[in-house]
Amino acid sequence: MHSTENQTPRTLGDLTWHDSAACRSTTHHQVDPEIFFPEPDEMDRIRAAKALCAQCPVRATCLDAALENGDRDGIRGGMTEEERDPLHRKLHRRFDYARVNEVLAGRDIHLTQAERDAVVIAAYHAEVPAERLAWLLKFTEEHAEKLYRNIRREIRNRAVDQKKKANKGKKKPKSPAKELKAPAAETPARDDLGTAA
């Protein structure tokens, strides 16, 4: 996740969070939208925009929306374009179990590929029908069945590999024929030879 705020991920296409945004102009609270598009050297405008963002109850949602939509212009979620740039570059690696669980519960939210893969694995283990998985992730039932086959194969291969490793670590027992063999005769020590007559 990109922020420390606890939030429920927004559904795809949901813009209702705009109604709660601190930057939304109303008759009693006028906000100039240009304040969120300062030049890099306009420090007063940047501070003013960030101060407004700091009071915003949907700041984390705004930031997520900017990242998920590839919106690189202006101040979003309390961050400048330059501050968001590393987050934009790392977004594909985002992994959040809360988002995975939301999709499994039927919510339509933006997921990274790693999160989509986790949905498939969790659905497989929960024995979610392929038809339901297809609906959750918006692809065909045939594709869902293929993904389930791949998971079954991976689980089977992992079990075979673990068995091989376990067998490799065990010592082979001695064969009974070797254990019954008489020990080699001991060579007498020099003192036991006696003396020649």
Sequence and secondary structure as in RCSB ss.txt:
>XXXX:A:sequence
MHSTENQTPRTLGDLTWHDSAACRSTTHHQVDPEIFFPEPDEMDRIRAAKALCAQCPVRATCLDAALENGDRDGI
RGGMTEEERDPLHRKLHRRFDYARVNEVLAGRDIHLTQAERDAVVIAAYHAEVPAERLAWLLKFTEEHAEKLYRN
IRREIRNRAVDQKKKANKGKKKPKSPAKELKAPAAETPARDDLGTAA
>XXXX:A:secstr
  SSS      TT  GGGGG TT   SSS   GGGGS  TT HHHHHHHHHHHHT TTHHHHHHHHHHTT  SS 
BTTB HHHHHHHHHHGGG   HHHHHHHHTT      HHHHHHHHHHHHHTT  HHHHHHHHTS HHHHHHHHHH
HHHHHHHHHHHHHHHHHHHS     HHHHHS        GGGG    
